[in-house]
Amino acid sequence: MSATSSAGVPHPYLHRSAGRASVPGPDRSASGRARPSEARFYPSHDEEQLRPGGPNGPTGPGGPGGAGGPGRRGPRPRWGRIALVAGVAVLVLALLGSVGAWLYARNLNSDLARTDPFAEITGGRPAKTVDGALNILLVGSDSRDPDAPVDTKSQWRADTIIVMHIPADHQEAYLVSIPRDLYVPIPESAGADCGSGSRAKINAAFAFGGLPLAVRTVECFTDVRIDHVMAIDFGGFKEVTDALGGVDLKVERTITSIHKPYRTFTKGTNHMDGAEALDWIRQRKQFPDGDFARMRHQQEFLRALMDKAASTGTLANPKKLNDFLKSVTAAVTVDQSFSVTDMALQFRNLRGQNLTFVTSPNSGSDTINGESVVVSDREKALAMYQAMSADKMADWVKANPPKSNDGG
């Protein structure tokens, strides 16, 4: 499918029931503990700014993305703990299997920063169709304002958007990466109807309205009910990776980083510390498939990090395990009902080999209103997200095996 104008693009919503209204919930702010500030690796990055609508549009001073939002409370969320929090951090606690570990998990649970991304979207949400199955929205971001709150409009943009589906048997996980440039309608607010607002790249939803609008946008686009949310910032996975002693990642072609200190990544398997891995998974311009290569590298990193965290070398080393778990809980912001102890039991069987990574079906890049965007493959995406809602992702993946692409 191709498109040349916003008017010529089929409606990106995949499936919605007609006539469902949204009821704004009470205004709630994030809460959490204070944390010392730390240096960012890359205070700015090379992504283009979205400012549809001019100075009074969604990101202008008169729009919802402008200045004047409430000040940040609690810690700044940080990226790279995506699969960790979703599986590894809780997995290792379950593997320990002792009362002491359970009490330790309770302490970790109390250390997590919390927000309420669902408060404003109490009405018009997709129905929960399968008991026991879980859908977790993982939002990785690179903030231009270190003090920007994650639960309100801000200068944050989502560089990583993943819907993690855990089937009811909790024996595996499917991680669906949504391209950040996917062109979708973004509702006017988290409490607004799905048909309101205007079209933009999906990563703009975080900037326009924080986590609540990001959740609303993803639910409108997929018609999949989100059960939990985790927000993480790109620069933060360095400490997690270093706590594990680094990870081994495959480099499919020799490249030079576009970021200082301009590292050279040599083709083959490379052992990377946190700073090197952070640099590697942010590269895109040196690859024929651009941002899709970056998504692929992020997926490979998550798998490697999960396997390393669940390895004997980590589980048998109390200091390494403690450093790892502390770095994870210090880095993420989760929803109010997220429980480390509950997740530990539910995810105890997850390993890297139990993860299936999928990219939301799309027709590739196109230019719409002068912007380079990714256009959703409406029919294939509809089928996949319907399979997710029905907890039949295994059948969908069997019929649509992920394509191998080394970007070389």
N, C-alpha and C positions, 0 to 999 in steps of 0.2 A: 504494500500500500504506500502511496506517496501522496504528498500534499504540497500545494504551493501557497496557500493562504489559510488563515484561520477559518474562513468560511467554508473552505474545501475539505477540511479534515473531518472525518466521521466523529461523532460524539465520543470522546475518550472514555466516558463512564462505561463500564463493562455490563453492569446489570443493576438496576435499582427498581424497587417496588414503588409504584406511583403513589403519591399522596402522603408520604411519610413526612411528618413535620419534626423539626428539631426544637428542643426546649432548652434554652440556656440555663446552665446551672449556676450555683453561687460562685462568686469570684473568690478563688483561693490562690494563695501564693505558695511557692516552694519553701520548704524548710529543710534545715540540715545544719551541719556543724561548720565552723569556720576552719579554714585551712590556709597555711602560709602560702603566699604567692610564689610562683616559680617561673623561671624563664621559659619562653616558648621557643621551640626550635625554628619555626618559620612564621614570623609575625604576619606575613602576608603571603598569599599564594597567587598562582597565575590564572585563576579562574575568572571568567568574565562576570561582570556585575549585571544583575537583572534589575531593571528599574522600569517596568511597564507602567504606563499611565502618566509619565512626566512627574513634575515636582509634587503634585497632589495625588499621584498614584499610590499603589500599595507600599512602595518603599520610599516615597517622597516625604518631606517634612509634614505634609498635611494628611498623609495616608497612614494606614495602620502599621507600616514598617518604620515610621519616622521616630524622631526623638521623643522623649517624654515618658517612656515606659518606666515601671517601678524598678527600684534598685535591686540588685541581686542579693538574694539571701541564700546562704549555704555555699557549698563548694562548687567550683567550676567543673562540669563533667568533662571527661576526657575519653578519647576514642578507643582504640585497639583492644578493649576487653570484651568485644562482642560475643564471640563463641565462648569465651571464658565464663562470663557471668551466666550465660545461657546453658552452660554444661559443665565446664571444667571446675570452676571454683566450688560449685556445689557438689560435683561428682566426687572430688577428693575427700570432702568431709564425710560423705556417705561411705566411702571405702574404709575410712578409719573405724567406723562402726562402734564407737564407745560413748559412754555417758559424757566423758570429758570432752569428746569431739562435739557432741550435741550442744553442750554448754558453750563451747567455743564458737560454734555456729551461731548461737543466739547472740553472742556479743558482736560477731561480724554483722549480723542482721541489723542490730541497733546502730551500727556505725554507718550504714548506707544512707546517703542523702536521698530525700524523698520529694516527690512532686505529685500533683494530681492532674494528669492530662485528660482525664475523662469527665471532670466536673461540669464542663460546659456543654457536653454532648450526651446528655441523659436521654434524649429522644431521637428517633429516626436512625438508630444504629442497626447494623446487620444482626440477624438472629444467631444465637448460639445453637448449632445444629447437632453436635456430637459431644456428649459428656466425656470428660477425660482428656480430650484433645486440647492443645494449647497453641495459640498464635501470639508470638512475641514480636513487637516492632522494635528493631534495633536501629537507632539513628546515630551515625557517627558524623561529627561535625568539626569544622575548623573555624573557630570564632575569630572575627576581626576585632572584637572587643572582649578582652579577657573577663570583664565584669558583667557581660551581658547575661541576663537570666535566661534559662532554658524554657521556662514555662510561659513566657510572654514574647511579644514581638521584639525583635532585636536585630543585631547584625550577624546572627548565626545563619549559616547555610548548611544543609545536609549534604556532605560529600559521599556518605554511605547510607543507603536505605535498604534494609533487609527485613523481610518478613520471615521469621523462623517458625515453621510448623512442626509441632511435636504430636505425632499420632497418639491415639488413646492408649496404646500399649506401651508408650514411652521407651521403645527399643531403638529408635532412630530419630533423625531430625532432617528436615528439608529446609534449606536456607535459600530463599528466592531474592536475588539482588534486583532491585528496581533502579534502572539507570537514572542518575540524578538529573539528566536533561530530558527525561520523558515528558512530553507535552500533554498536560492534563488540565481540566478545570479545577481551580482552587476556590473553595467556598469563601464567601465574604468574611466569615468568622467561624470559629469552632462550633458555635451554636446555630449557624445558618443552615438552610436547606442545601442539599448537594447540588441543586441546579443553579445556585446563586454564584456570584463572583465572576472571574474571568480566567482565561487560559494562560498558563505560564509553565515554565519548567517545574517539575515537582519539588525540586530542592528549595524553591522559593517559599514553599509553605511554612517552613521552619522560621524563615526570616520574617514573613508577614505576620505570623501569629504564634510562634513558639511551638512547643510540643502539642498542645491541644489542637491547633490547626493542622499540624503534621499528621496526627492520628486521624482527624476528620477527613483529610484529603485522601489518605491511604484507604480508609474504610469506604469512602465514596467510590474510589477508583476500582477497588478489588471486590467490594461487597463481601469482604471477609471481616468477621468481628475480631478485634484486637483485644487480647486478654491482659497482656502486660506490656510495659514500655521500658526500654533502657536507653539512656542518652549518654554518649561518650564523646570525648574530644580527641581529635587526631593525634595531637602531640603526646598524649598521656600513656600510650602503650609502651613507651621506652622502659619505664620502671618495671612493668610486668615482664617484658622480654628479658631484661637484665636479671631479674630475680630468678628466672629459669635458666640462666647461663647462656642465653641466646638460642637461636633456632636455625635449622638448615633449610634454605630455600633454593628452589631451582631458578636459575637465570637462563632464559631461552636465547638471549642474544647479548653480546657485549655492547654496553652503552656507557655513556658518561652522564652523570646526574646533571639536571638543570639547576640544582640547588647547591649552595655552598656547603661543604668545601669541594664540590664537584668530583665526587667519588667516581671511580670506574668500577662497574659491575661486570665481571668476566663470565662468559658463558660457562655453564656447568652448575654444580651444586655449591652454594656459598654458605658458610657459617656466618650469621650476622648477629651483632648485638642490637640493642634497642634502637640506637640512632641510625645504624645502617639499614635495619629493616623498615624503619619509618621512612627513610629516604627512598628506598626501593619501591614501596607500594604507593608512592605518590607520583611516580614517573608515568607519563602517558604519551608525550609528544614524540618520543623516539620509536613508537610502535605503529604499524600500519592500521591497527584497529583502535588506536587512541585510548579513549576512556574505558572501552571494553577490556583492554589489556590491564588497566589499573584495577578494575573490578575483579578480574581473574587473579591478579596477584594478591589482592586482599583476601580472596577466598582461600588461596593456597597458604597464606600466612595464618589464617584462622585455624585451618586444619593442623598445620605444623605446631602451632602454639598449644592447641588442645592435646595433641599427642605428647608433647613435651611435659605438659602439666600433669598428665596422667601416668607418666613414666615412673618406674621404680626409683630412679635417681632423684625425683622430686618427692614422691610419697615417703621414701625412707629417710629423708633428710629434714628433720624438724625445722631447722632454721630456714632452709630454702622454701619449704612449704609455707611457713609463717610469713616470710617476706612476700611470697607470691600472693597469698590470700589478702594480706593487708594492702598490697598495692592495688589489687582489684577493687576491694571495697572502698578504698580511698578515692577511686577514680570515677565511679559511675553514679548516675542519678536514676532512681527507679520509681515506679508508681507506688502508691500507698499500700497496696495489698501484696506486693512482692515479698516472698519469704524465702530466705536462704535455706532454712531447715526443710521446708516443704520441697523446694527445688532439688535439694540434695537427694531426697528419697526418689523423686520422680525421674531424675536424670542419672541415676547411679550406673546405668548400663551404657551410657553414651561414650564413644571413642571417636577418633578421627575417621575411622573406616565406616562409622555409622552415619556420617554426614553426607548428604547429597546436596550439591550446590547447583542452582538453576538460575538463569537470568530471565526476568519477566519477558515473555515473547514480544518481539518488536520487529518492525520493518526496516530498522536502521535509521540513519540520519537523513534529515531533510532541512530545507530552509523555509521558515514560516515568518512572515513579517520581518524579514531581515535577520532572524536569529537561527542559528544552527541548533536543531532540536532532534530528539529521538521520538519516532512515531510508533505508538503501540500497535501490535498486530491484534486487532480487536477480537477476532474469532478465537485465535489460539490462546490469548490471554484469558478470555472469558472461560474457556474450557478448563484451563489450569486452575484458576481461582475457584471455580465451581467444585473441582476435585478437592481443593484444599478445604473448602467449607464442609464437604461431605466426608472428609478424612479418607480420601482415596488417592492421595498423592503417589503412592507406590504404583498404582495402576497407570496413572498419567505418565510417570517417569518411564515406566516400562514401554509404553507406547510412544514416548517422545524422549529417547535417551539424550542426555546433554552432549553437545558436539565438542570434540576436542579441537582446541585452537591454541597453538603455541606462539602465535604472534610473530613468527619468524619469517 
